[in-house]
Amino acid sequence: MVKNANSAFMQPLTLSPELEAVVGKGPMPRSEVVSKMWIYIKANNLQDSKDKRLVNADEKLLKVFGGEKTVHMMKMAGHISKNVSK
């Protein structure tokens, strides 16, 4: 039963071109998208120096974040959801 509950989370999703520019070519499960977003954020030093919970968007992330320059990490899931489809 646990396998069925987890299968929706592991379902490959179609990514928007803007999100693919950050995390790579899809489809991929949401968990992998989130993981690759953090790899990108850390590799490009985009976490705010004073508050690590904030992400300062570069040109690519601005498109994913709907133009928001600074996004709290807890709000990233909402932005990701707008850039994926089943």
PDB file of N, CA, C and O in Angstrom:
ATOM      1  N   MET A   1       0.816  -1.194   0.000  1.00  0.00           N
ATOM      2  CA  MET A   1       0.000   0.000   0.000  1.00  0.00           C
ATOM      3  C   MET A   1       0.864   1.264   0.000  1.00  0.00           C
ATOM      4  O   MET A   1       0.502   2.259  -0.628  1.00  0.00           O
ATOM      5  N   VAL A   2       1.982   1.232   0.687  1.00  0.00           N
ATOM      6  CA  VAL A   2       2.872   2.389   0.716  1.00  0.00           C
ATOM      7  C   VAL A   2       3.381   2.700  -0.691  1.00  0.00           C
ATOM      8  O   VAL A   2       3.548   3.865  -1.052  1.00  0.00           O
ATOM      9  N   LYS A   3       3.624   1.662  -1.474  1.00  0.00           N
ATOM     10  CA  LYS A   3       4.119   1.866  -2.832  1.00  0.00           C
ATOM     11  C   LYS A   3       3.124   2.700  -3.646  1.00  0.00           C
ATOM     12  O   LYS A   3       3.543   3.590  -4.386  1.00  0.00           O
ATOM     13  N   ASN A   4       1.832   2.436  -3.529  1.00  0.00           N
ATOM     14  CA  ASN A   4       0.819   3.200  -4.254  1.00  0.00           C
ATOM     15  C   ASN A   4       0.771   4.653  -3.781  1.00  0.00           C
ATOM     16  O   ASN A   4       0.595   5.563  -4.591  1.00  0.00           O
ATOM     17  N   ALA A   5       0.926   4.872  -2.485  1.00  0.00           N
ATOM     18  CA  ALA A   5       0.885   6.228  -1.946  1.00  0.00           C
ATOM     19  C   ALA A   5       2.073   7.037  -2.456  1.00  0.00           C
ATOM     20  O   ALA A   5       1.968   8.246  -2.659  1.00  0.00           O
ATOM     21  N   ASN A   6       3.191   6.368  -2.658  1.00  0.00           N
ATOM     22  CA  ASN A   6       4.402   7.048  -3.090  1.00  0.00           C
ATOM     23  C   ASN A   6       4.463   7.211  -4.607  1.00  0.00           C
ATOM     24  O   ASN A   6       5.211   8.055  -5.102  1.00  0.00           O
ATOM     25  N   SER A   7       3.694   6.423  -5.350  1.00  0.00           N
ATOM     26  CA  SER A   7       3.809   6.444  -6.803  1.00  0.00           C
ATOM     27  C   SER A   7       3.406   7.782  -7.412  1.00  0.00           C
ATOM     28  O   SER A   7       3.964   8.177  -8.435  1.00  0.00           O
ATOM     29  N   ALA A   8       2.449   8.491  -6.807  1.00  0.00           N
ATOM     30  CA  ALA A   8       2.056   9.809  -7.312  1.00  0.00           C
ATOM     31  C   ALA A   8       3.208  10.798  -7.155  1.00  0.00           C
ATOM     32  O   ALA A   8       3.427  11.649  -8.017  1.00  0.00           O
ATOM     33  N   PHE A   9       3.938  10.680  -6.054  1.00  0.00           N
ATOM     34  CA  PHE A   9       5.076  11.560  -5.806  1.00  0.00           C
ATOM     35  C   PHE A   9       6.217  11.281  -6.780  1.00  0.00           C
ATOM     36  O   PHE A   9       6.970  12.186  -7.139  1.00  0.00           O
ATOM     37  N   MET A  10       6.340  10.031  -7.201  1.00  0.00           N
ATOM     38  CA  MET A  10       7.430   9.636  -8.082  1.00  0.00           C
ATOM     39  C   MET A  10       7.053   9.695  -9.566  1.00  0.00           C
ATOM     40  O   MET A  10       7.873   9.377 -10.427  1.00  0.00           O
ATOM     41  N   GLN A  11       5.827  10.098  -9.862  1.00  0.00           N
ATOM     42  CA  GLN A  11       5.365  10.155 -11.250  1.00  0.00           C
ATOM     43  C   GLN A  11       6.160  11.200 -12.032  1.00  0.00           C
ATOM     44  O   GLN A  11       6.273  12.343 -11.589  1.00  0.00           O
ATOM     45  N   PRO A  12       6.713  10.822 -13.191  1.00  0.00           N
ATOM     46  CA  PRO A  12       7.431  11.807 -14.002  1.00  0.00           C
ATOM     47  C   PRO A  12       6.489  12.916 -14.476  1.00  0.00           C
ATOM     48  O   PRO A  12       5.380  12.652 -14.943  1.00  0.00           O
ATOM     49  N   LEU A  13       6.950  14.147 -14.348  1.00  0.00           N
ATOM     50  CA  LEU A  13       6.159  15.305 -14.746  1.00  0.00           C
ATOM     51  C   LEU A  13       6.813  15.981 -15.947  1.00  0.00           C
ATOM     52  O   LEU A  13       8.032  15.941 -16.111  1.00  0.00           O
ATOM     53  N   THR A  14       5.989  16.595 -16.774  1.00  0.00           N
ATOM     54  CA  THR A  14       6.480  17.376 -17.901  1.00  0.00           C
ATOM     55  C   THR A  14       6.869  18.748 -17.361  1.00  0.00           C
ATOM     56  O   THR A  14       6.109  19.365 -16.614  1.00  0.00           O
ATOM     57  N   LEU A  15       8.050  19.222 -17.740  1.00  0.00           N
ATOM     58  CA  LEU A  15       8.562  20.484 -17.231  1.00  0.00           C
ATOM     59  C   LEU A  15       8.404  21.589 -18.267  1.00  0.00           C
ATOM     60  O   LEU A  15       8.472  21.340 -19.471  1.00  0.00           O
ATOM     61  N   SER A  16       8.193  22.810 -17.788  1.00  0.00           N
ATOM     62  CA  SER A  16       8.148  23.963 -18.686  1.00  0.00           C
ATOM     63  C   SER A  16       9.564  24.214 -19.227  1.00  0.00           C
ATOM     64  O   SER A  16      10.542  23.815 -18.596  1.00  0.00           O
ATOM     65  N   PRO A  17       9.680  24.865 -20.379  1.00  0.00           N
ATOM     66  CA  PRO A  17      11.015  25.196 -20.901  1.00  0.00           C
ATOM     67  C   PRO A  17      11.837  26.032 -19.909  1.00  0.00           C
ATOM     68  O   PRO A  17      13.057  25.887 -19.829  1.00  0.00           O
ATOM     69  N   GLU A  18      11.162  26.903 -19.159  1.00  0.00           N
ATOM     70  CA  GLU A  18      11.860  27.738 -18.175  1.00  0.00           C
ATOM     71  C   GLU A  18      12.457  26.894 -17.057  1.00  0.00           C
ATOM     72  O   GLU A  18      13.580  27.138 -16.615  1.00  0.00           O
ATOM     73  N   LEU A  19      11.695  25.893 -16.601  1.00  0.00           N
ATOM     74  CA  LEU A  19      12.196  25.019 -15.539  1.00  0.00           C
ATOM     75  C   LEU A  19      13.291  24.096 -16.077  1.00  0.00           C
ATOM     76  O   LEU A  19      14.267  23.824 -15.377  1.00  0.00           O
ATOM     77  N   GLU A  20      13.140  23.620 -17.295  1.00  0.00           N
ATOM     78  CA  GLU A  20      14.168  22.770 -17.904  1.00  0.00           C
ATOM     79  C   GLU A  20      15.500  23.510 -18.028  1.00  0.00           C
ATOM     80  O   GLU A  20      16.557  22.884 -17.954  1.00  0.00           O
ATOM     81  N   ALA A  21      15.467  24.815 -18.212  1.00  0.00           N
ATOM     82  CA  ALA A  21      16.695  25.611 -18.301  1.00  0.00           C
ATOM     83  C   ALA A  21      17.473  25.579 -16.989  1.00  0.00           C
ATOM     84  O   ALA A  21      18.685  25.793 -16.977  1.00  0.00           O
ATOM     85  N   VAL A  22      16.775  25.313 -15.884  1.00  0.00           N
ATOM     86  CA  VAL A  22      17.409  25.277 -14.566  1.00  0.00           C
ATOM     87  C   VAL A  22      17.792  23.854 -14.166  1.00  0.00           C
ATOM     88  O   VAL A  22      18.909  23.622 -13.704  1.00  0.00           O
ATOM     89  N   VAL A  23      16.873  22.899 -14.339  1.00  0.00           N
ATOM     90  CA  VAL A  23      17.086  21.543 -13.796  1.00  0.00           C
ATOM     91  C   VAL A  23      17.442  20.495 -14.849  1.00  0.00           C
ATOM     92  O   VAL A  23      17.795  19.370 -14.494  1.00  0.00           O
ATOM     93  N   GLY A  24      17.357  20.835 -16.119  1.00  0.00           N
ATOM     94  CA  GLY A  24      17.652  19.868 -17.167  1.00  0.00           C
ATOM     95  C   GLY A  24      16.388  19.341 -17.815  1.00  0.00           C
ATOM     96  O   GLY A  24      15.276  19.660 -17.395  1.00  0.00           O
ATOM     97  N   LYS A  25      16.573  18.538 -18.831  1.00  0.00           N
ATOM     98  CA  LYS A  25      15.466  18.040 -19.646  1.00  0.00           C
ATOM     99  C   LYS A  25      14.602  17.068 -18.854  1.00  0.00           C
ATOM    100  O   LYS A  25      15.113  16.177 -18.176  1.00  0.00           O
ATOM    101  N   GLY A  26      13.283  17.249 -18.948  1.00  0.00           N
ATOM    102  CA  GLY A  26      12.324  16.361 -18.298  1.00  0.00           C
ATOM    103  C   GLY A  26      11.923  15.262 -19.244  1.00  0.00           C
ATOM    104  O   GLY A  26      12.523  15.132 -20.311  1.00  0.00           O
ATOM    105  N   PRO A  27      10.940  14.469 -18.903  1.00  0.00           N
ATOM    106  CA  PRO A  27      10.190  14.505 -17.640  1.00  0.00           C
ATOM    107  C   PRO A  27      10.988  13.932 -16.470  1.00  0.00           C
ATOM    108  O   PRO A  27      11.897  13.122 -16.651  1.00  0.00           O
ATOM    109  N   MET A  28      10.621  14.378 -15.259  1.00  0.00           N
ATOM    110  CA  MET A  28      11.239  13.849 -14.040  1.00  0.00           C
ATOM    111  C   MET A  28      10.274  14.024 -12.868  1.00  0.00           C
ATOM    112  O   MET A  28       9.412  14.903 -12.895  1.00  0.00           O
ATOM    113  N   PRO A  29      10.420  13.181 -11.838  1.00  0.00           N
ATOM    114  CA  PRO A  29       9.539  13.298 -10.675  1.00  0.00           C
ATOM    115  C   PRO A  29       9.811  14.591  -9.899  1.00  0.00           C
ATOM    116  O   PRO A  29      10.905  15.150  -9.964  1.00  0.00           O
ATOM    117  N   ARG A  30       8.812  15.044  -9.178  1.00  0.00           N
ATOM    118  CA  ARG A  30       8.907  16.290  -8.400  1.00  0.00           C
ATOM    119  C   ARG A  30      10.106  16.257  -7.446  1.00  0.00           C
ATOM    120  O   ARG A  30      10.792  17.265  -7.278  1.00  0.00           O
ATOM    121  N   SER A  31      10.356  15.109  -6.826  1.00  0.00           N
ATOM    122  CA  SER A  31      11.469  15.014  -5.875  1.00  0.00           C
ATOM    123  C   SER A  31      12.801  15.328  -6.555  1.00  0.00           C
ATOM    124  O   SER A  31      13.663  15.984  -5.970  1.00  0.00           O
ATOM    125  N   GLU A  32      12.962  14.862  -7.782  1.00  0.00           N
ATOM    126  CA  GLU A  32      14.198  15.126  -8.527  1.00  0.00           C
ATOM    127  C   GLU A  32      14.277  16.596  -8.949  1.00  0.00           C
ATOM    128  O   GLU A  32      15.357  17.187  -8.952  1.00  0.00           O
ATOM    129  N   VAL A  33      13.130  17.182  -9.305  1.00  0.00           N
ATOM    130  CA  VAL A  33      13.088  18.604  -9.672  1.00  0.00           C
ATOM    131  C   VAL A  33      13.566  19.449  -8.489  1.00  0.00           C
ATOM    132  O   VAL A  33      14.409  20.332  -8.652  1.00  0.00           O
ATOM    133  N   VAL A  34      13.026  19.176  -7.300  1.00  0.00           N
ATOM    134  CA  VAL A  34      13.398  19.936  -6.097  1.00  0.00           C
ATOM    135  C   VAL A  34      14.890  19.763  -5.806  1.00  0.00           C
ATOM    136  O   VAL A  34      15.587  20.735  -5.511  1.00  0.00           O
ATOM    137  N   SER A  35      15.368  18.542  -5.890  1.00  0.00           N
ATOM    138  CA  SER A  35      16.779  18.264  -5.634  1.00  0.00           C
ATOM    139  C   SER A  35      17.669  19.031  -6.605  1.00  0.00           C
ATOM    140  O   SER A  35      18.658  19.635  -6.192  1.00  0.00           O
ATOM    141  N   LYS A  36      17.329  19.014  -7.882  1.00  0.00           N
ATOM    142  CA  LYS A  36      18.139  19.704  -8.889  1.00  0.00           C
ATOM    143  C   LYS A  36      18.028  21.226  -8.759  1.00  0.00           C
ATOM    144  O   LYS A  36      18.974  21.946  -9.079  1.00  0.00           O
ATOM    145  N   MET A  37      16.881  21.714  -8.293  1.00  0.00           N
ATOM    146  CA  MET A  37      16.753  23.155  -8.037  1.00  0.00           C
ATOM    147  C   MET A  37      17.765  23.574  -6.974  1.00  0.00           C
ATOM    148  O   MET A  37      18.448  24.586  -7.128  1.00  0.00           O
ATOM    149  N   TRP A  38      17.862  22.786  -5.884  1.00  0.00           N
ATOM    150  CA  TRP A  38      18.799  23.134  -4.817  1.00  0.00           C
ATOM    151  C   TRP A  38      20.244  23.011  -5.277  1.00  0.00           C
ATOM    152  O   TRP A  38      21.091  23.807  -4.872  1.00  0.00           O
ATOM    153  N   ILE A  39      20.534  22.031  -6.110  1.00  0.00           N
ATOM    154  CA  ILE A  39      21.896  21.913  -6.659  1.00  0.00           C
ATOM    155  C   ILE A  39      22.225  23.176  -7.444  1.00  0.00           C
ATOM    156  O   ILE A  39      23.315  23.730  -7.304  1.00  0.00           O
ATOM    157  N   TYR A  40      21.280  23.636  -8.275  1.00  0.00           N
ATOM    158  CA  TYR A  40      21.475  24.848  -9.078  1.00  0.00           C
ATOM    159  C   TYR A  40      21.650  26.075  -8.183  1.00  0.00           C
ATOM    160  O   TYR A  40      22.547  26.888  -8.405  1.00  0.00           O
ATOM    161  N   ILE A  41      20.790  26.206  -7.171  1.00  0.00           N
ATOM    162  CA  ILE A  41      20.832  27.365  -6.263  1.00  0.00           C
ATOM    163  C   ILE A  41      22.182  27.427  -5.541  1.00  0.00           C
ATOM    164  O   ILE A  41      22.795  28.491  -5.451  1.00  0.00           O
ATOM    165  N   LYS A  42      22.637  26.285  -5.030  1.00  0.00           N
ATOM    166  CA  LYS A  42      23.902  26.264  -4.290  1.00  0.00           C
ATOM    167  C   LYS A  42      25.099  26.451  -5.219  1.00  0.00           C
ATOM    168  O   LYS A  42      26.049  27.148  -4.862  1.00  0.00           O
ATOM    169  N   ALA A  43      25.068  25.845  -6.394  1.00  0.00           N
ATOM    170  CA  ALA A  43      26.173  25.965  -7.347  1.00  0.00           C
ATOM    171  C   ALA A  43      26.357  27.403  -7.823  1.00  0.00           C
ATOM    172  O   ALA A  43      27.471  27.820  -8.142  1.00  0.00           O
ATOM    173  N   ASN A  44      25.258  28.160  -7.868  1.00  0.00           N
ATOM    174  CA  ASN A  44      25.307  29.542  -8.349  1.00  0.00           C
ATOM    175  C   ASN A  44      25.263  30.558  -7.211  1.00  0.00           C
ATOM    176  O   ASN A  44      25.097  31.754  -7.451  1.00  0.00           O
ATOM    177  N   ASN A  45      25.414  30.080  -5.960  1.00  0.00           N
ATOM    178  CA  ASN A  45      25.468  30.936  -4.779  1.00  0.00           C
ATOM    179  C   ASN A  45      24.277  31.895  -4.716  1.00  0.00           C
ATOM    180  O   ASN A  45      24.452  33.103  -4.562  1.00  0.00           O
ATOM    181  N   LEU A  46      23.070  31.347  -4.835  1.00  0.00           N
ATOM    182  CA  LEU A  46      21.863  32.166  -4.892  1.00  0.00           C
ATOM    183  C   LEU A  46      21.110  32.248  -3.565  1.00  0.00           C
ATOM    184  O   LEU A  46      20.088  32.928  -3.473  1.00  0.00           O
ATOM    185  N   GLN A  47      21.607  31.562  -2.542  1.00  0.00           N
ATOM    186  CA  GLN A  47      20.977  31.708  -1.224  1.00  0.00           C
ATOM    187  C   GLN A  47      21.396  33.050  -0.642  1.00  0.00           C
ATOM    188  O   GLN A  47      22.551  33.454  -0.773  1.00  0.00           O
ATOM    189  N   ASP A  48      20.463  33.737  -0.002  1.00  0.00           N
ATOM    190  CA  ASP A  48      20.758  35.025   0.608  1.00  0.00           C
ATOM    191  C   ASP A  48      21.825  34.840   1.692  1.00  0.00           C
ATOM    192  O   ASP A  48      21.749  33.902   2.486  1.00  0.00           O
ATOM    193  N   SER A  49      22.800  35.717   1.721  1.00  0.00           N
ATOM    194  CA  SER A  49      23.904  35.565   2.672  1.00  0.00           C
ATOM    195  C   SER A  49      23.462  35.766   4.127  1.00  0.00           C
ATOM    196  O   SER A  49      24.041  35.164   5.031  1.00  0.00           O
ATOM    197  N   LYS A  50      22.450  36.601   4.363  1.00  0.00           N
ATOM    198  CA  LYS A  50      21.979  36.863   5.729  1.00  0.00           C
ATOM    199  C   LYS A  50      20.894  35.882   6.169  1.00  0.00           C
ATOM    200  O   LYS A  50      20.828  35.522   7.344  1.00  0.00           O
ATOM    201  N   ASP A  51      20.048  35.450   5.242  1.00  0.00           N
ATOM    202  CA  ASP A  51      18.950  34.532   5.554  1.00  0.00           C
ATOM    203  C   ASP A  51      18.936  33.407   4.523  1.00  0.00           C
ATOM    204  O   ASP A  51      18.433  33.575   3.413  1.00  0.00           O
ATOM    205  N   LYS A  52      19.494  32.263   4.902  1.00  0.00           N
ATOM    206  CA  LYS A  52      19.648  31.133   3.967  1.00  0.00           C
ATOM    207  C   LYS A  52      18.310  30.567   3.498  1.00  0.00           C
ATOM    208  O   LYS A  52      18.274  29.774   2.557  1.00  0.00           O
ATOM    209  N   ARG A  53      17.203  30.967   4.145  1.00  0.00           N
ATOM    210  CA  ARG A  53      15.881  30.497   3.709  1.00  0.00           C
ATOM    211  C   ARG A  53      15.406  31.232   2.462  1.00  0.00           C
ATOM    212  O   ARG A  53      14.431  30.821   1.832  1.00  0.00           O
ATOM    213  N   LEU A  54      16.081  32.307   2.106  1.00  0.00           N
ATOM    214  CA  LEU A  54      15.696  33.097   0.943  1.00  0.00           C
ATOM    215  C   LEU A  54      16.585  32.758  -0.245  1.00  0.00           C
ATOM    216  O   LEU A  54      17.788  32.540  -0.102  1.00  0.00           O
ATOM    217  N   VAL A  55      15.966  32.719  -1.422  1.00  0.00           N
ATOM    218  CA  VAL A  55      16.688  32.456  -2.659  1.00  0.00           C
ATOM    219  C   VAL A  55      16.607  33.713  -3.512  1.00  0.00           C
ATOM    220  O   VAL A  55      15.520  34.213  -3.802  1.00  0.00           O
ATOM    221  N   ASN A  56      17.773  34.218  -3.911  1.00  0.00           N
ATOM    222  CA  ASN A  56      17.842  35.377  -4.791  1.00  0.00           C
ATOM    223  C   ASN A  56      17.904  34.876  -6.226  1.00  0.00           C
ATOM    224  O   ASN A  56      18.862  34.207  -6.613  1.00  0.00           O
ATOM    225  N   ALA A  57      16.897  35.193  -7.004  1.00  0.00           N
ATOM    226  CA  ALA A  57      16.779  34.653  -8.356  1.00  0.00           C
ATOM    227  C   ALA A  57      17.776  35.291  -9.314  1.00  0.00           C
ATOM    228  O   ALA A  57      17.989  36.503  -9.299  1.00  0.00           O
ATOM    229  N   ASP A  58      18.387  34.445 -10.152  1.00  0.00           N
ATOM    230  CA  ASP A  58      19.166  34.948 -11.271  1.00  0.00           C
ATOM    231  C   ASP A  58      18.219  35.015 -12.479  1.00  0.00           C
ATOM    232  O   ASP A  58      17.009  34.847 -12.325  1.00  0.00           O
ATOM    233  N   GLU A  59      18.752  35.256 -13.654  1.00  0.00           N
ATOM    234  CA  GLU A  59      17.909  35.417 -14.845  1.00  0.00           C
ATOM    235  C   GLU A  59      17.047  34.184 -15.123  1.00  0.00           C
ATOM    236  O   GLU A  59      15.875  34.323 -15.474  1.00  0.00           O
ATOM    237  N   LYS A  60      17.605  32.988 -14.972  1.00  0.00           N
ATOM    238  CA  LYS A  60      16.844  31.754 -15.225  1.00  0.00           C
ATOM    239  C   LYS A  60      15.750  31.540 -14.184  1.00  0.00           C
ATOM    240  O   LYS A  60      14.621  31.193 -14.528  1.00  0.00           O
ATOM    241  N   LEU A  61      16.088  31.749 -12.908  1.00  0.00           N
ATOM    242  CA  LEU A  61      15.100  31.526 -11.845  1.00  0.00           C
ATOM    243  C   LEU A  61      14.000  32.581 -11.856  1.00  0.00           C
ATOM    244  O   LEU A  61      12.878  32.295 -11.437  1.00  0.00           O
ATOM    245  N   LEU A  62      14.291  33.784 -12.321  1.00  0.00           N
ATOM    246  CA  LEU A  62      13.249  34.814 -12.421  1.00  0.00           C
ATOM    247  C   LEU A  62      12.073  34.310 -13.243  1.00  0.00           C
ATOM    248  O   LEU A  62      10.918  34.585 -12.919  1.00  0.00           O
ATOM    249  N   LYS A  63      12.370  33.568 -14.313  1.00  0.00           N
ATOM    250  CA  LYS A  63      11.310  33.039 -15.186  1.00  0.00           C
ATOM    251  C   LYS A  63      10.502  31.955 -14.470  1.00  0.00           C
ATOM    252  O   LYS A  63       9.288  31.870 -14.652  1.00  0.00           O
ATOM    253  N   VAL A  64      11.158  31.138 -13.666  1.00  0.00           N
ATOM    254  CA  VAL A  64      10.475  30.081 -12.911  1.00  0.00           C
ATOM    255  C   VAL A  64       9.667  30.688 -11.763  1.00  0.00           C
ATOM    256  O   VAL A  64       8.573  30.218 -11.451  1.00  0.00           O
ATOM    257  N   PHE A  65      10.212  31.734 -11.136  1.00  0.00           N
ATOM    258  CA  PHE A  65       9.583  32.364  -9.981  1.00  0.00           C
ATOM    259  C   PHE A  65       8.578  33.440 -10.363  1.00  0.00           C
ATOM    260  O   PHE A  65       8.146  34.204  -9.500  1.00  0.00           O
ATOM    261  N   GLY A  66       8.196  33.520 -11.628  1.00  0.00           N
ATOM    262  CA  GLY A  66       7.186  34.490 -12.056  1.00  0.00           C
ATOM    263  C   GLY A  66       7.626  35.935 -11.877  1.00  0.00           C
ATOM    264  O   GLY A  66       6.801  36.814 -11.626  1.00  0.00           O
ATOM    265  N   GLY A  67       8.925  36.181 -12.007  1.00  0.00           N
ATOM    266  CA  GLY A  67       9.438  37.542 -11.913  1.00  0.00           C
ATOM    267  C   GLY A  67       9.831  37.980 -10.516  1.00  0.00           C
ATOM    268  O   GLY A  67      10.356  39.080 -10.344  1.00  0.00           O
ATOM    269  N   GLU A  68       9.588  37.137  -9.504  1.00  0.00           N
ATOM    270  CA  GLU A  68       9.959  37.494  -8.129  1.00  0.00           C
ATOM    271  C   GLU A  68      11.476  37.395  -7.963  1.00  0.00           C
ATOM    272  O   GLU A  68      12.080  36.379  -8.307  1.00  0.00           O
ATOM    273  N   LYS A  69      12.080  38.451  -7.437  1.00  0.00           N
ATOM    274  CA  LYS A  69      13.537  38.482  -7.285  1.00  0.00           C
ATOM    275  C   LYS A  69      14.024  37.692  -6.081  1.00  0.00           C
ATOM    276  O   LYS A  69      15.122  37.135  -6.100  1.00  0.00           O
ATOM    277  N   THR A  70      13.212  37.645  -5.037  1.00  0.00           N
ATOM    278  CA  THR A  70      13.573  36.893  -3.832  1.00  0.00           C
ATOM    279  C   THR A  70      12.387  36.019  -3.437  1.00  0.00           C
ATOM    280  O   THR A  70      11.257  36.496  -3.323  1.00  0.00           O
ATOM    281  N   VAL A  71      12.667  34.718  -3.228  1.00  0.00           N
ATOM    282  CA  VAL A  71      11.608  33.768  -2.894  1.00  0.00           C
ATOM    283  C   VAL A  71      12.026  32.991  -1.646  1.00  0.00           C
ATOM    284  O   VAL A  71      13.160  32.522  -1.546  1.00  0.00           O
ATOM    285  N   HIS A  72      11.095  32.859  -0.693  1.00  0.00           N
ATOM    286  CA  HIS A  72      11.338  32.038   0.500  1.00  0.00           C
ATOM    287  C   HIS A  72      11.318  30.576   0.068  1.00  0.00           C
ATOM    288  O   HIS A  72      10.508  30.184  -0.772  1.00  0.00           O
ATOM    289  N   MET A  73      12.204  29.777   0.638  1.00  0.00           N
ATOM    290  CA  MET A  73      12.317  28.375   0.209  1.00  0.00           C
ATOM    291  C   MET A  73      11.006  27.607   0.382  1.00  0.00           C
ATOM    292  O   MET A  73      10.757  26.647  -0.347  1.00  0.00           O
ATOM    293  N   MET A  74      10.171  28.011   1.330  1.00  0.00           N
ATOM    294  CA  MET A  74       8.899  27.314   1.527  1.00  0.00           C
ATOM    295  C   MET A  74       7.889  27.642   0.424  1.00  0.00           C
ATOM    296  O   MET A  74       6.889  26.939   0.280  1.00  0.00           O
ATOM    297  N   LYS A  75       8.129  28.677  -0.340  1.00  0.00           N
ATOM    298  CA  LYS A  75       7.223  29.046  -1.428  1.00  0.00           C
ATOM    299  C   LYS A  75       7.699  28.518  -2.784  1.00  0.00           C
ATOM    300  O   LYS A  75       7.018  28.688  -3.796  1.00  0.00           O
ATOM    301  N   MET A  76       8.866  27.882  -2.798  1.00  0.00           N
ATOM    302  CA  MET A  76       9.397  27.356  -4.066  1.00  0.00           C
ATOM    303  C   MET A  76       8.500  26.275  -4.652  1.00  0.00           C
ATOM    304  O   MET A  76       8.361  26.185  -5.872  1.00  0.00           O
ATOM    305  N   ALA A  77       7.892  25.459  -3.806  1.00  0.00           N
ATOM    306  CA  ALA A  77       7.041  24.364  -4.296  1.00  0.00           C
ATOM    307  C   ALA A  77       5.894  24.911  -5.142  1.00  0.00           C
ATOM    308  O   ALA A  77       5.531  24.312  -6.155  1.00  0.00           O
ATOM    309  N   GLY A  78       5.326  26.032  -4.737  1.00  0.00           N
ATOM    310  CA  GLY A  78       4.248  26.648  -5.506  1.00  0.00           C
ATOM    311  C   GLY A  78       4.722  27.100  -6.874  1.00  0.00           C
ATOM    312  O   GLY A  78       4.010  26.946  -7.866  1.00  0.00           O
ATOM    313  N   HIS A  79       5.920  27.655  -6.929  1.00  0.00           N
ATOM    314  CA  HIS A  79       6.478  28.089  -8.210  1.00  0.00           C
ATOM    315  C   HIS A  79       6.803  26.889  -9.097  1.00  0.00           C
ATOM    316  O   HIS A  79       6.613  26.935 -10.313  1.00  0.00           O
ATOM    317  N   ILE A  80       7.290  25.824  -8.483  1.00  0.00           N
ATOM    318  CA  ILE A  80       7.581  24.605  -9.255  1.00  0.00           C
ATOM    319  C   ILE A  80       6.275  24.060  -9.821  1.00  0.00           C
ATOM    320  O   ILE A  80       6.223  23.668 -10.987  1.00  0.00           O
ATOM    321  N   SER A  81       5.230  24.030  -9.014  1.00  0.00           N
ATOM    322  CA  SER A  81       3.936  23.493  -9.460  1.00  0.00           C
ATOM    323  C   SER A  81       3.403  24.218 -10.698  1.00  0.00           C
ATOM    324  O   SER A  81       2.757  23.608 -11.551  1.00  0.00           O
ATOM    325  N   LYS A  82       3.676  25.513 -10.790  1.00  0.00           N
ATOM    326  CA  LYS A  82       3.216  26.286 -11.947  1.00  0.00           C
ATOM    327  C   LYS A  82       4.010  25.971 -13.208  1.00  0.00           C
ATOM    328  O   LYS A  82       3.620  26.364 -14.307  1.00  0.00           O
ATOM    329  N   ASN A  83       5.137  25.255 -13.046  1.00  0.00           N
ATOM    330  CA  ASN A  83       6.023  24.964 -14.178  1.00  0.00           C
ATOM    331  C   ASN A  83       6.103  23.477 -14.511  1.00  0.00           C
ATOM    332  O   ASN A  83       6.993  23.050 -15.246  1.00  0.00           O
ATOM    333  N   VAL A  84       5.164  22.681 -13.965  1.00  0.00           N
ATOM    334  CA  VAL A  84       5.114  21.242 -14.275  1.00  0.00           C
ATOM    335  C   VAL A  84       3.685  20.842 -14.626  1.00  0.00           C
ATOM    336  O   VAL A  84       2.721  21.498 -14.230  1.00  0.00           O
ATOM    337  N   SER A  85       3.575  19.766 -15.368  1.00  0.00           N
ATOM    338  CA  SER A  85       2.261  19.191 -15.669  1.00  0.00           C
ATOM    339  C   SER A  85       2.405  17.683 -15.795  1.00  0.00           C
ATOM    340  O   SER A  85       3.495  17.167 -16.043  1.00  0.00           O
ATOM    341  N   LYS A  86       1.278  16.978 -15.620  1.00  0.00           N
ATOM    342  CA  LYS A  86       1.294  15.494 -15.670  1.00  0.00           C
ATOM    343  C   LYS A  86       1.340  15.017 -17.088  1.00  0.00           C
ATOM    344  O   LYS A  86       1.359  13.811 -17.333  1.00  0.00           O
TER     345      LYS A  86
END
